Amino acid sequence: MASSTTGEKKILTLKGGDNEEFILEESLVLQSELLKNMVKEERVSSIPLPSIKSKTLVKIIEYLKKHAELTPSNKEEFKNFEKEFVNVVLEELLDITVAVNYLKINGLLEFCCQAVADRIKDKSVEAVRKIFRIESDFTPEEESEFRKETPEAFEGDLDDTTN
Amino acid sequence: MKRLRRLSNNRVVEFCEDIIINILHCLPSKSLARFNCVSKDWHKYIADSSLSYSCRFRRWRPQPNLIGFFYQSWETPKRSQIRFFFSSNEVNNIDGSSLDESVNSLGRKRVYIVASSNGFLLCNDLTGVYYVYNPATRQSLALPKTQIDMTDPFVGFICKVDDPNKDVISFTIVRYVMPLVWEFLSTITIETFSSETNVWTANIKIFEPIGLWLPILDKKSSSTCGAIDGVLFWWLENGRHITAYDSVDKSFWALELPNDEEMVPRRSCYLGISSGALYFALNLGEAITVWRLESNIRSRDAVWVRIYKANVVSTILQCPEAYGLGVNALSLKEFGIVGSIGIKVQSMVIHPAIPHIFYLDVRGKVISYDLETDIAEFVHDFGEYWWRTQHFKLFAYEWHQWPRLL
């Protein structure tokens, strides 16, 4: 497959999970290790990403654009953008984090993980299980032992799993 | 092992191991301690010290950092208020904000700090119940009621990690009251608590003082200055001897102060432990002299060696403004007084790991002083009248990157 070109810039199409198509400059997606390898090795012009929701993909492309424009003079502005970028409901932030991990966008991954950590650090064990859809695999005896040893781990911030 | 997350439209997003581990590494240790019990996988990622990617493996350090000091005023109406300051500006961004909150929640309990050891605090409330508190995890443990009523007892507290592969600490508490007048041979009732047996036990001990002295009881020195290898040390302000108690073979003895022509026991002298050795400091207000105990800590005959002598006030006066003492020095100059009158070291504390660093209270400002380089640095302003702060006792708080548990 040959990649299409307009003028000097190569254009690439990303296909989100809802079959929505995003057309962007190839240089932008090189920030993703996964896409970079695909583009370089297979010379594709259209990449399907069925596991990533379009909404998530929109966010990530927005980040890639901003990051490509980053210069020493607009550092402050970029920081503010990053802050706003993760200021979404927790569910969406997790979708973004998973997608970024899949796409291997390293700088953004670290930033997202820190943002998730900041959101969950004060939550109770139950709330964390809910957020990550984890069923406790401890025996009822082990579980009650934990509850006895660290009762505070099971207190507070219980149902607030979305923010 | 992968955890699946079901979305509303029935598609499944995977939380692979790397993401979870990445997120866990971003969490403060306090949160890790609680998320330990989310699931077996999480327990493994967090606490399995045999895995190079586990949080415990990466964060565990045998040596703690000194992070700062807890203090409590005993003689003001606000005496139950517990405060904290960092030992330098560089450390306060480690886990600063959450530690401050933790201190405040401790203060609401109306407790008094009695002693600190290895990152844990021993507290006492108005009903006489003792608590062991871990500021890093906010874990607290109320101990069973003591068996013997004592008024203002001397208290010792040793906290240690027995097994380096486990996070659980063991601790020992010692309490006793000194008889008011010493006979040549005297008996003392001593009560000890061990976390292993979880009971207080009372014992009568014979104490061999070196002659007769009348101790002057004061709140500040009733708690131990620390312990080395199970031996606890106390020194009373104005006291002529140091009291030692061996918690291993359960014996008491008195240790002589440095026998030096300069040595005059006085209120502002100081006894402290740093990096496993015992130090005694003579404070003459402007200059301080420091001795180190060279003899075996279990030896009854003390051998002291003088190691530092520094005119700390003259260093501070080179630039009093840098320590918040400018106005004071200026107004003295206006009255034609030149020199260090009024600027004195009120009290001091040794750095628990670096013996040549002392924290000095100079007119209500805490200044760290390096006795090897004569470098002084401003650390904290108590924000109180200077004459109040001289009675503050500072409890060193050592912070472990990986929290230890009760």
Interface residues (C-beta under 8 A of the other chain):
Chain A: G17 S51 K53 L94 D95 T97 V98 N101 L109 E110 C113 Q114 V116 A117 D118 I120 K121 D122 S124 V125 V128 R129 F132 R133 I134 E135 S136 D137 F138 E143 F146 T150 E152 A153
Chain B: R3 L4 R5 R6 L7 R11 V13 E14 F15 C16 D18 I19 I20 N22 I23 L24 H25 C26 L27 P28 K30 S31 A33 R34 F35 N36 C37 V38 S39 K40 D41 W42 R138 Q139
